[in-house]
Amino acid sequence: MSIREVPSMSPWSPASQEQGVLLGREAERASLDRLVGDVRGGESRALVLRGEAGVGKTALLDYLAQQAAGCRAARVAAVESEMELAFAALYLLCGPMLDRLDHLPAPQRDALATAFGVQAGPAPDRFLVGLAVLGLLSATAEEQPLVCVVDDAQWLDRASAQTLAFAARRLSAESVAVVLAVRTPADETELHGLPQLLVGGLGEADARRLLSSVFPAMLDEYVRDRIVAETGGNPLAILELPRGLTPEELASGLVFAPGRGLASEIENSFARRFSGLPPDTKRLLLIASAEPLGDLVLVRRAAERLGVSL
């Protein structure tokens, strides 16, 4: 992850996603457009996107990154395995900004440096760490507006979640946006009180259009309606679940096994397709899944060590 100026066609926003998962998201995109406009106009904004797995939160973050051309962008995805590591996610987000650490008052600078392991010291005061992050974001945005994006925020370690929420609540006119995407249901409380945007399933017409884009001529109207109803308009479920079904299952219109939730069904669909891949392909996907930051150079080196050709 790095802070950078977002190009006009960001790699975070492939056209296929906008045509598929972003279908029918005019209201959500308008909200993000207003947020970017406010930040460019000198205001600061915080926003929490909430929705179930596969509903399109990441695609909306991709859209936000594309619209934020000319802004500095910092984007991270929280990692479930690091939830017990205090300040792990915060360091990923703020680490590239630490060249501005000297802009902070000494108590805040020392607290943040200690929290990030830059210097030794006793456990820092969380209030000072929060003030330091607020100051660091403000200092970074002095040159150009700053858009901070956190995906999978339900997996933030508690210290990072509390600190980001603390800073986000106190932003005013710094030209900073803090946008977090949270999977529901989630029991986190640190982000309560921040402005929310609920991302639900697609409307019936848009869901049918999306399904038709994947299976344009295979399904009769009854089966199409059944799949749309059972997926609840979830875009990822509409795009992915039918791919793992047999012709007989498609003909029946039955997408779910009894008693299983949507997230489990999506994961099972991917697992079934994964099981049929060649061994080297499976190994390469395992390597990629173990590298949470998407560092292609590191993935390539690990694959070569294991004798896997890209």
C-alpha positions in Angstrom: 0.0 0.0 0.0 1.3 3.5 -0.7 0.1 7.0 -0.9 -0.1 8.2 -4.4 -2.0 10.4 -6.8 -4.8 8.3 -8.3 -4.5 8.3 -12.1 -7.5 9.0 -14.3 -8.1 5.2 -14.9 -7.2 3.6 -11.6 -6.3 -0.1 -11.5 -8.6 -0.3 -8.5 -11.7 0.2 -10.8 -11.7 -2.3 -13.7 -14.4 -1.6 -16.2 -15.9 -5.0 -15.8 -16.6 -4.3 -12.2 -18.4 -1.1 -12.9 -20.5 -2.8 -15.6 -21.4 -5.7 -13.3 -21.3 -5.2 -9.6 -21.9 -1.4 -9.9 -25.1 -1.9 -11.9 -27.9 -0.1 -10.3 -25.7 1.8 -7.8 -26.6 5.3 -8.9 -27.6 6.5 -5.4 -24.4 5.1 -3.8 -22.2 6.5 -6.5 -23.9 9.9 -6.1 -23.1 9.9 -2.4 -19.4 9.1 -3.1 -19.3 11.8 -5.8 -20.6 14.3 -3.2 -18.0 13.2 -0.7 -15.2 13.7 -3.2 -16.5 17.1 -4.2 -16.7 18.2 -0.6 -13.1 17.1 0.0 -11.9 18.9 -3.1 -13.8 22.0 -1.8 -11.8 22.0 1.5 -14.2 20.1 3.7 -13.5 16.7 5.4 -15.9 13.8 5.4 -16.1 10.4 7.1 -18.3 7.5 5.8 -18.9 3.9 6.7 -20.2 1.6 4.0 -22.2 -1.3 5.5 -23.4 -4.4 3.7 -23.3 -8.2 3.5 -20.5 -10.1 1.9 -20.6 -9.8 -1.9 -23.0 -6.9 -2.1 -20.4 -4.6 -3.8 -18.7 -2.5 -1.1 -15.2 -3.1 -2.5 -16.5 -2.2 -6.0 -17.8 1.1 -4.6 -14.4 1.8 -3.0 -12.9 1.1 -6.4 -15.3 3.6 -7.9 -14.4 6.2 -5.2 -10.7 5.8 -6.0 -11.4 6.4 -9.7 -13.4 9.5 -8.9 -10.7 10.8 -6.6 -8.3 11.7 -9.5 -6.0 14.4 -8.4 -6.2 13.5 -4.7 -3.7 11.6 -2.7 -5.0 8.2 -1.8 -4.2 5.8 1.0 -5.9 2.4 0.8 -5.6 -0.7 3.0 -7.6 -3.8 3.7 -7.8 -5.1 7.2 -6.6 -8.7 7.7 -8.5 -11.1 10.0 -5.3 -12.7 11.2 -4.0 -9.4 12.5 -7.0 -8.5 14.7 -5.0 -9.1 17.9 -2.0 -6.9 16.8 -2.6 -3.4 18.2 -2.2 -0.6 15.6 -1.3 -3.1 12.8 -3.8 -1.7 10.3 -3.2 1.9 11.4 0.5 1.5 10.6 -0.3 0.2 7.1 -2.5 3.3 6.5 -0.2 5.9 8.1 3.2 4.4 7.6 3.9 6.2 4.3 2.9 9.5 6.0 5.5 9.3 8.7 7.8 11.7 6.9 5.5 14.3 8.3 5.9 13.1 11.9 8.0 16.2 12.7 5.0 18.4 12.0 3.3 17.1 15.2 3.7 18.4 18.7 6.3 16.5 20.7 3.8 14.5 22.9 1.8 13.4 19.9 4.8 12.6 17.9 6.3 10.4 20.7 3.0 8.6 21.3 2.6 7.7 17.6 6.2 6.7 17.2 6.0 4.5 20.2 2.7 2.9 19.0 4.3 2.1 15.6 7.5 0.8 17.2 9.6 3.6 15.7 11.0 4.4 19.2 11.0 2.6 22.5 8.8 3.7 25.4 5.9 2.7 27.6 2.5 2.0 26.2 1.3 5.3 24.6 -1.7 7.3 25.7 -4.5 6.4 23.2 -5.8 10.0 23.3 -2.4 11.3 22.1 -2.2 8.6 19.4 -5.6 9.7 18.1 -4.6 13.4 18.1 -1.4 12.4 16.3 -3.2 10.5 13.6 -5.6 13.5 13.1 -2.6 15.8 12.8 -0.8 13.5 10.4 -3.8 13.3 8.1 -4.2 17.0 8.2 -0.5 17.6 7.4 -0.6 15.1 4.5 -3.6 16.9 3.0 -1.9 20.3 3.0 -0.4 19.6 -0.4 -3.5 18.0 -2.0 -6.8 16.5 -0.7 -6.4 13.1 1.0 -8.7 10.1 0.6 -8.2 7.3 3.1 -9.9 4.0 2.3 -10.2 1.0 4.6 -11.8 -2.2 3.2 -12.9 -5.1 5.4 -13.0 -2.8 8.4 -14.8 -5.5 10.5 -11.3 -7.0 10.8 -9.5 -3.9 12.1 -7.6 -4.5 15.3 -9.4 -2.6 18.1 -6.7 0.0 18.6 -6.7 0.9 15.0 -10.5 1.0 14.8 -10.8 3.3 17.9 -8.0 5.6 16.6 -9.4 6.0 13.1 -12.9 6.6 14.5 -11.5 9.2 16.9 -9.7 11.0 14.1 -12.7 10.7 11.7 -15.1 12.3 14.2 -12.9 15.3 14.6 -12.2 16.1 11.0 -13.6 19.4 9.9 -11.9 21.5 7.2 -8.7 19.6 6.4 -9.6 18.2 2.9 -9.5 14.6 4.3 -11.9 11.8 3.6 -12.0 8.6 5.7 -14.1 5.9 4.2 -14.5 2.4 5.7 -16.3 -0.6 4.4 -17.7 -3.1 7.0 -19.3 -6.4 6.4 -22.6 -7.0 8.1 -23.5 -8.5 10.4 -20.6 -7.3 12.6 -20.4 -6.7 16.3 -17.9 -3.8 16.1 -18.9 -0.7 18.1 -15.9 1.6 17.5 -17.4 3.0 14.3 -20.8 3.8 15.7 -21.7 7.4 15.4 -20.0 7.9 12.0 -22.1 8.7 9.0 -23.4 5.4 7.4 -24.3 4.3 3.9 -26.1 1.0 3.8 -25.4 -1.0 0.7 -28.2 -3.5 0.1 -29.0 -6.0 -2.7 -29.9 -4.8 -6.2 -33.5 -4.1 -7.1 -35.3 -6.8 -9.0 -34.9 -5.2 -12.5 -31.2 -4.6 -12.0 -30.6 -8.1 -10.5 -32.3 -9.7 -13.5 -30.2 -7.6 -15.9 -27.0 -8.7 -14.1 -28.0 -12.4 -14.2 -28.9 -12.1 -17.9 -25.4 -10.7 -18.6 -23.9 -14.0 -17.3 -26.6 -16.4 -18.6 -28.2 -14.6 -21.5 -30.1 -17.6 -22.9 -29.9 -20.5 -20.5 -32.6 -19.7 -18.0 -36.4 -19.5 -18.4 -38.3 -16.8 -16.5 -39.2 -19.0 -13.5 -35.6 -20.0 -12.9 -34.4 -16.5 -13.3 -36.9 -15.1 -10.8 -36.1 -17.9 -8.4 -32.3 -17.2 -8.4 -32.9 -13.4 -8.1 -35.2 -14.1 -5.1 -32.8 -16.5 -3.4 -29.8 -14.3 -3.7 -31.6 -11.3 -2.5 -30.1 -9.2 -5.3 -26.6 -9.8 -4.0 -24.3 -9.0 -7.0 -21.5 -11.4 -6.2 -24.0 -14.2 -5.5 -25.8 -13.5 -8.8 -22.5 -13.5 -10.7 -20.8 -16.5 -9.0 -23.3 -18.9 -7.6 -24.9 -20.1 -10.9 -21.4 -20.8 -12.3 -21.0 -23.6 -9.8 -24.3 -25.3 -10.5 -25.0 -28.2 -12.7 -27.5 -27.8 -15.6 -30.1 -29.8 -13.5 -29.6 -27.4 -10.6 -29.9 -24.4 -12.9 -33.1 -25.8 -14.3 -34.6 -26.2 -10.8 -33.7 -22.6 -9.8 -32.4 -23.9 -6.5 -29.3 -21.9 -5.5 -29.1 -22.5 -1.7 -28.6 -25.7 0.2 -31.2 -25.7 3.1 -30.1 -23.8 6.1 -27.0 -22.2 4.7 -26.3 -18.4 4.6 -25.4 -16.4 1.6 -21.7 -15.9 2.6 -21.3 -19.6 3.1 -22.8 -20.4 -0.2 -20.5 -18.0 -2.0 -17.5 -19.4 -0.3 -18.6 -23.0 -1.1 -19.1 -22.0 -4.7 -15.5 -20.8 -4.9 -14.3 -23.9 -3.1 -16.0 -26.2 -5.6 -14.5 -24.4 -8.5 -11.1 -24.3 -6.8 -11.1 -28.1 -6.3 -11.1 -28.7 -10.0 -8.1 -26.6 -10.8 -4.6 -28.0 -11.7 -2.2 -28.5 -8.7 0.1 -25.7 -9.6 -2.8 -23.3 -10.1 -4.1 -24.2 -6.6 -0.6 -23.7 -5.2 -0.3 -20.2 -6.8 -3.7 -19.2 -5.4 -2.7 -20.4 -2.0 0.5 -18.2 -2.2 -1.5 -15.2 -3.3 -4.1 -15.7 -0.5 -1.3 -15.8 2.1 0.0 -12.4 1.0 -2.6 -9.9 2.2 -1.1 -6.7 0.6 -1.1 -8.0 -3.0 2.6 -7.6 -3.5 3.1 -9.2 -6.9 6.9 -9.2 -6.6 6.7 -11.2 -3.4 4.1 -13.6 -4.8 6.3 -14.2 -7.9 9.4 -14.9 -5.7 7.5 -17.3 -3.5 6.1 -19.1 -6.5 9.5 -19.4 -8.1 10.9 -20.9 -4.8 8.2 -23.5 -5.0 8.7 -24.3 -8.7 5.4 -22.8 -9.8 5.5 -20.9 -13.1 3.2 -17.9 -13.4 
